[in-house]
Amino acid sequence: MSELALRSVSKSFGTVEVIKGIDLEIKHGEFVVFVGPSGCGKSTLLRMIAGLEEITEGDLVIGGVVCNEIEPRDRGVAMVFQNYALYPHMSVYDNVGFALKMSKTPKAERDKKIREAARILQMEHLLERKPRQLSGGQRQRVAIGRAIVRQPDVFLFDEPLSNLDASLRVSMRQELSRLHNELGATMIYVTHDQVEAMTMADKIMILDAGKVQQYGSPIELYANPTNIFVAGFIGSPAMNFLDVTVKSAQGEGVVVQADGIDDVAVSLPAGSGDVQTGQALKLGVRPHALERDETGPITGVVELVERLGHETIVNFKLSSGESWMAALDGNVTLELDQPVAFQVGQDSCLLFDRGGNNVRASARMSV
């Protein structure tokens, strides 16, 4: 079984600590995505798992074995890089089977594994071609095939789709998800693209400045982010935020106010902590939760309209000066500088305290 655990893992380059005490448990067969902004430490963490970077403190455990001092080739992992790193003078067949040849795998067994990988990746017809004769997506399949033939316990992917164009990234995401389902293997995938994370992962770990901000299922992170960083990072378009003041707080009901919105009541579930009248909070509302309503409490002036066919993204400015976005279904007719008003649907409102932590706003918001 290929369970993987990180136990208080840290990494320092000199006096600079880039990975700060990460604890993580990955079950056999899970597809886990590390996501975060550039420089957050996600690729460094992946390289530590692969054995390409030393662990400064803590333990890496794969299949119950502490692997800190085990050579990369003996850890039972295979890594697919952003750069395909194919040998240009070799055929696809020889590229896929190169590691097996170097390990002196018998020819018949090597041939069987290469052709099985080609079947899984639907590239049997490409085996005799050279890398220069392949598209970007086909080259990435070859790089993945090179990992598959090693039959690793854990697959590691370091931003493998970042060199592909937008449409090809979508199709390759689907290919990787299909591959995961077919192999049933443990996979760890690094990306800065939160859409990739949301669509592919069983679990997502969000990193910022070397620390885990939240770990959980994509829907959990989207619906109940632990802090304002996660709330703003997950979801496209990004969540809208506004500084508000608590006008009244009684039981599980809180009314907040600010320039650009009328008094808005937010229902908080029991156990959300004390919210006091006069307290400064931050309101978070996702663009897809806003609906046009002439009597709605959220009002502003249109700044930009982006028509995507299936939906229209409206950028509008509140009277407070804050810019918000609304994602509306279909092709909506709006003009620049036109006044607009919005209502917000249920299950759509979050409140964050001064420290940026979610105070567990429930999903009901009304005037």
C-alpha positions in Angstrom: 0.0 0.0 0.0 1.3 3.4 -0.9 0.2 5.6 1.9 2.4 8.7 2.3 3.0 10.9 5.4 4.9 14.1 6.1 5.7 14.5 9.8 6.7 18.0 10.9 8.7 18.4 7.6 10.8 21.5 7.2 13.3 22.8 4.7 15.8 25.5 5.0 18.3 27.0 2.6 20.9 28.5 4.9 19.0 30.7 7.3 15.9 30.9 5.1 13.1 28.5 6.0 11.0 27.8 3.0 8.9 24.8 4.3 7.7 25.3 7.8 6.7 22.2 9.7 4.2 20.5 7.4 2.1 17.5 8.6 0.2 15.5 6.0 -1.4 12.1 5.5 -2.2 10.8 2.0 -4.1 7.6 1.7 -3.4 4.9 -0.9 -5.0 5.8 -4.2 -5.7 9.5 -3.5 -5.1 12.3 -6.0 -3.7 15.2 -3.9 -2.9 18.6 -5.4 -0.5 21.1 -3.8 -1.6 24.5 -4.9 -0.5 28.1 -4.0 1.1 31.2 -5.4 4.5 31.3 -7.0 7.2 31.0 -4.3 5.0 29.3 -1.7 7.1 26.1 -1.6 4.9 23.6 -3.4 7.6 22.4 -5.9 10.2 22.3 -3.2 8.0 20.1 -1.1 7.4 17.8 -4.1 11.1 17.5 -4.7 11.7 16.6 -1.1 9.2 13.7 -1.5 11.1 12.7 -4.7 14.4 12.8 -2.9 15.8 15.6 -5.1 15.9 18.0 -2.1 17.1 17.0 1.4 14.7 17.3 4.3 16.1 19.6 7.0 13.8 18.4 9.8 11.0 15.9 10.1 10.2 12.6 8.4 8.9 11.4 5.0 7.2 8.0 5.3 6.1 6.0 2.2 4.4 2.7 2.8 5.4 2.7 6.4 9.1 3.2 5.7 11.0 6.4 6.7 12.6 7.5 3.4 14.7 10.5 4.4 18.0 8.7 3.7 16.7 6.5 0.9 18.0 7.2 -2.6 15.4 8.7 -5.0 15.4 5.6 -7.3 14.6 3.4 -4.3 11.7 5.3 -2.9 9.1 3.9 -5.2 8.2 7.2 -6.7 8.2 8.5 -10.3 8.2 12.1 -11.2 6.9 13.9 -14.3 8.4 17.3 -14.8 7.2 20.5 -16.4 10.0 20.1 -19.0 9.3 16.8 -20.9 13.1 16.0 -21.0 12.8 13.5 -23.8 15.8 12.2 -25.7 15.4 13.7 -29.2 17.3 11.0 -31.1 15.2 8.2 -29.6 11.8 7.0 -30.6 8.8 7.2 -28.3 9.2 3.5 -27.7 12.8 3.9 -26.5 12.1 7.0 -24.5 9.3 5.3 -22.6 11.5 2.2 -21.9 14.8 4.0 -21.2 14.7 3.5 -17.4 13.8 -0.1 -17.8 16.7 -0.7 -20.2 19.1 1.0 -17.8 17.9 -1.3 -15.0 18.5 -4.3 -17.3 14.9 -5.3 -17.3 14.5 -8.3 -19.7 13.6 -7.3 -23.2 10.2 -9.2 -23.3 9.1 -7.7 -20.0 10.3 -4.3 -21.1 8.3 -4.5 -24.3 5.2 -5.6 -22.4 5.4 -2.7 -20.0 6.0 -0.2 -22.8 3.1 -1.3 -24.8 0.8 -1.4 -21.8 1.7 2.2 -21.0 1.1 3.1 -24.6 -2.4 1.5 -24.4 -3.3 3.3 -21.2 -2.2 6.6 -22.7 -3.8 5.9 -26.1 -0.5 6.4 -28.0 0.2 3.0 -29.6 0.4 4.7 -33.0 3.1 7.1 -31.8 5.7 4.5 -30.7 7.9 4.7 -33.7 7.9 8.6 -33.9 10.7 10.9 -32.6 9.9 13.7 -30.1 10.2 16.4 -32.9 7.2 14.7 -34.7 4.9 15.1 -31.6 2.7 17.8 -30.4 3.1 19.2 -26.9 0.3 17.1 -25.5 1.8 14.0 -27.1 5.2 14.7 -25.6 3.6 15.0 -22.2 2.0 11.6 -22.7 5.4 10.2 -23.4 6.8 11.7 -20.2 3.9 10.2 -18.3 4.4 6.8 -20.0 8.0 6.9 -18.9 6.7 7.1 -15.3 4.0 4.5 -15.7 6.4 1.7 -16.9 8.3 2.0 -13.6 5.1 1.0 -11.7 5.8 3.3 -8.8 4.0 3.5 -5.5 3.5 7.2 -5.9 3.3 9.4 -9.0 4.6 13.0 -8.6 3.6 15.7 -11.1 5.4 19.1 -11.1 3.2 21.5 -13.1 3.1 19.1 -16.1 0.6 21.1 -18.1 2.0 24.6 -17.8 3.6 24.5 -21.3 0.4 23.6 -23.1 -2.2 25.9 -24.6 -5.5 26.4 -22.9 -7.6 23.9 -24.8 -4.9 21.2 -24.6 -4.6 21.7 -20.8 -8.3 20.9 -20.5 -8.0 17.7 -22.5 -4.9 16.7 -20.6 -6.6 17.3 -17.3 -9.2 14.8 -18.4 -6.5 12.3 -19.5 -4.8 12.5 -16.1 -8.1 12.0 -14.2 -8.8 9.0 -16.4 -5.3 7.7 -15.8 -5.8 8.0 -12.1 -9.0 6.1 -12.2 -7.5 3.3 -14.3 -4.3 2.8 -12.3 -5.8 3.5 -8.9 -2.4 4.9 -7.9 -1.4 7.5 -5.4 -0.8 10.8 -7.2 0.6 14.1 -6.0 0.3 17.0 -8.4 1.7 20.5 -8.1 0.1 23.5 -9.8 -0.5 27.2 -9.3 -3.7 26.9 -11.3 -6.6 26.5 -8.8 -9.0 25.4 -11.6 -6.7 22.4 -12.2 -6.8 21.7 -8.5 -10.6 22.0 -8.2 -11.3 19.7 -11.2 -8.7 17.0 -10.6 -8.1 16.5 -6.9 -9.6 14.3 -4.2 -7.8 16.5 -1.7 -6.2 19.9 -2.0 -3.4 21.3 0.1 -3.1 25.1 -0.1 0.3 26.5 0.7 1.4 30.0 1.4 4.9 31.1 2.5 5.8 27.5 3.3 2.8 26.9 5.6 -0.4 24.8 5.1 -3.3 27.1 5.0 -5.9 24.4 4.6 -6.2 20.7 3.5 -9.4 19.1 2.4 -11.7 18.3 -0.5 -12.2 20.9 -3.2 -15.8 21.5 -2.2 -14.9 21.9 1.5 -12.3 24.5 0.6 -14.6 26.3 -1.7 -17.6 26.3 0.6 -15.9 26.7 4.0 -12.4 28.3 3.6 -10.6 28.5 6.9 -9.3 32.0 6.3 -9.4 34.9 3.9 -6.3 33.7 1.9 -8.0 30.4 1.0 -11.3 32.1 0.3 -9.6 34.5 -2.2 -7.4 31.9 -3.8 -10.0 29.2 -4.4 -12.8 30.1 -6.9 -12.9 31.8 -10.3 -13.6 34.7 -10.4 -12.2 35.4 -7.0 -14.3 36.1 -4.0 -15.4 39.7 -3.4 -14.5 41.3 0.0 -15.6 44.4 1.8 -14.8 45.8 5.2 -18.0 46.0 7.3 -19.1 46.9 10.8 -21.5 44.8 12.9 -24.6 46.9 13.5 -26.3 44.4 15.7 -25.6 40.8 17.0 -28.3 38.8 18.6 -28.1 35.0 19.0 -27.2 33.5 15.7 -28.2 36.7 13.7 -25.7 39.4 12.8 -26.5 42.6 10.8 -23.5 44.2 9.1 -23.3 47.5 7.3 -20.8 49.4 5.0 -20.7 52.0 2.2 -22.0 50.3 -0.9 -24.4 47.9 0.8 -27.6 48.4 2.8 -27.9 46.6 6.2 -27.3 42.9 5.5 -28.3 40.2 7.9 -26.0 37.2 8.2 -27.0 34.0 10.0 -24.1 32.4 12.0 -24.3 28.8 13.2 -24.0 28.0 16.8 -20.3 27.8 17.9 -19.1 30.4 15.5 -17.7 32.5 18.4 -18.7 35.8 19.8 -19.5 38.6 17.4 -20.0 42.0 19.0 -21.9 45.1 18.0 -19.4 47.6 16.5 -16.9 44.9 15.6 -14.9 45.3 12.4 -15.2 42.3 10.1 -14.7 41.5 6.4 -17.6 40.3 4.3 -16.9 37.8 1.6 -19.3 37.0 -1.3 -18.6 34.9 -4.4 -19.4 36.5 -7.8 -21.6 33.6 -8.8 -23.8 34.1 -5.8 -24.9 37.7 -6.9 -28.1 38.1 -8.8 -29.5 41.2 -10.4 -32.3 42.7 -8.3 -33.3 46.4 -8.4 -34.2 46.3 -4.7 -31.0 44.4 -3.8 -28.8 45.6 -0.9 -25.5 45.6 -2.9 -25.3 48.6 -5.3 -22.7 50.1 -7.5 -21.8 51.4 -11.0 -20.7 49.2 -13.9 -17.0 49.5 -14.7 -16.5 46.6 -17.2 -18.5 43.9 -18.9 -16.9 40.7 -20.1 -19.3 38.5 -22.2 -18.2 34.9 -22.4 -21.4 33.5 -24.0 -22.5 31.2 -21.3 -22.0 33.9 -18.7 -21.3 37.6 -18.3 -18.7 38.9 -15.8 -19.7 42.3 -14.5 -17.1 44.5 -12.8 -18.8 47.2 -10.7 -17.7 49.7 -8.1 -19.4 50.2 -4.8 -19.8 53.7 -3.3 -17.0 52.8 -0.9 -14.7 52.6 -3.9 -14.2 48.8 -3.7 -14.4 46.9 -7.0 -16.6 43.8 -7.0 -17.5 41.2 -9.7 -20.7 39.4 -10.4 -20.9 36.3 -12.6 -24.3 36.3 -14.3 -25.8 33.5 -16.4 -26.1 34.1 -20.2 -25.5 37.2 -22.2 -26.6 40.1 -20.0 -27.1 43.6 -21.5 -25.4 46.3 -19.4 -23.7 49.5 -20.2 -20.6 51.2 -18.7 -21.4 53.6 -15.8 -24.9 52.1 -15.5 -26.2 51.8 -11.9 -26.7 48.2 -10.8 -28.1 46.4 -7.7 -27.7 42.8 -6.6 -29.2 40.4 -4.2 -27.2 37.5 -2.9 -28.5 33.9 -2.8 -28.4 31.5 0.1 -25.2 29.6 1.1 -23.1 32.5 -0.1 -21.9 34.7 2.7 -18.8 34.5 4.8 -17.5 36.8 7.5 -13.8 37.1 8.5 -12.4 38.6 11.7 -9.5 41.0 12.0 -7.0 38.2 11.8 -8.5 37.0 8.5 -10.1 33.9 10.0 -13.5 32.7 8.9 -16.0 33.2 11.8 -18.1 30.5 10.2 -20.8 32.5 8.6 -23.6 30.4 7.6 -25.1 30.4 4.2 -28.1 32.6 4.7 -27.9 36.2 3.9 -30.9 38.5 3.6 -31.9 42.1 3.9 
